[in-house]
Amino acid sequence: MEEIIQVDNLTKVFNKSLTAVDHVSFSVKEGEIFGFLGPNGAGKTTTINMLITVLKPTSGTATVCGHSIQKDANGVRNSIGVVPQEYTADEDLTGMENILLCADLYGIPRSESKKRAQELLELVELTKFADKRVQTYSGGMRRRLELACGLINRPRVLFLDEPTLGLDVQTRAATWSYIKRLKEQYNMTIFMTTHYLEEADNLCDRIAIIDHGKIIKLDSPDALKESIDGDILTVTTKEDDNDVSGLISKVPKVKEVKKQNSTYRVKVEKGEETAPLILNALMKNGVTITKLSLSKPTLDEVYLEYTGKTIREEEGTDMFRQRITLRRARH
């Protein structure tokens, strides 16, 4: 597949001191769903804002659909659609009026934009609500309208920034189906950011794990999980027990032991066979086990492996913006 986005050492420094994006390089293939996975504050939105020409890079280069983000911003903007994290539709206008307004901003003639708007409302299943004011829409309906607005110029690349932030589980799953439909029906390239592990696993052809402005690892979801190279055994002992990392490490087929407080994360081969051996070794040495669980590699484990922390530990950053989105989604 042809590369439709190419990024080379893209960097953004704010106030000459805060490095939000730190020399990231990657490419996106035409027709794929490409995901940036990381917590709030990792640099996901800043990267998107540079690629859609809202922010100027401090250094580095990038092309989108063959257009340089520095030298041909208009070419980039005419080739892309954007669905930002915040809801942007005018609540006093109807769904149809919002889509037509977006079409006007692109200079699309009304004779054409009305046809496209009707097609898009049908695509996102909002035809019955086309003439209703957006203030009457639910959070899921608003997100679907934002999708329609982002597609009015028939973009080659659609940027989705946290597309399901603030939505309930059922509405999130419905939004996933619309995103998949865009890829299948239109062979559209989609660049999305998310901090939802399940969302990245479910939707993305390839995922770039980003942390503190750097890309830590990039591959398909399956390849990322296979890179863990083993099952994960989590063992929790009594808090006053001594460090038993060395004891666990001596058990056959144990590849790695990481301790955090009284919990041990143990990477093992053939977890079903190795877990009883670890359990037996600890009990023989008088260690009290309060919890034991075995899991196959997941994206959560991948994130922990490459960043040293779970994505949930980082989600406290930038909560103010998330609260605004959640509040509006509940209307």
Buried (B, 14 or more C-beta within 10 A) or exposed (E): EEEBBBBEEBBBBEEEEEBBBBBBBBBBBBBBBBBBBBBBBBBBBBBBBBBBBBBEBBEBBBBBBBBBBBEBBEBBBBBBBBBBBEBBBEBEBBBBBBBBBBBEEBEBEEEEBBEBBBEBBEBBEBBEBBEBBBEEBBBBBBBBBBBBBBBBBEBBBBBBBBBBBBBBEEBBBBBBEBBBEBBEEBEBBBBBBBBBBBBBBBBBBBBBBBBBBBBBBBBEBEEBBEEBEBBBBBBBBEEEBEEBEEBBEEBEBBBBBEBEEBEBBBBBEEBEEBBEBBBEBBEEEEBEBEEBEBEEBBBBBBBBBBBEEBBEEBBEEBEEBBEBBBEBBEE
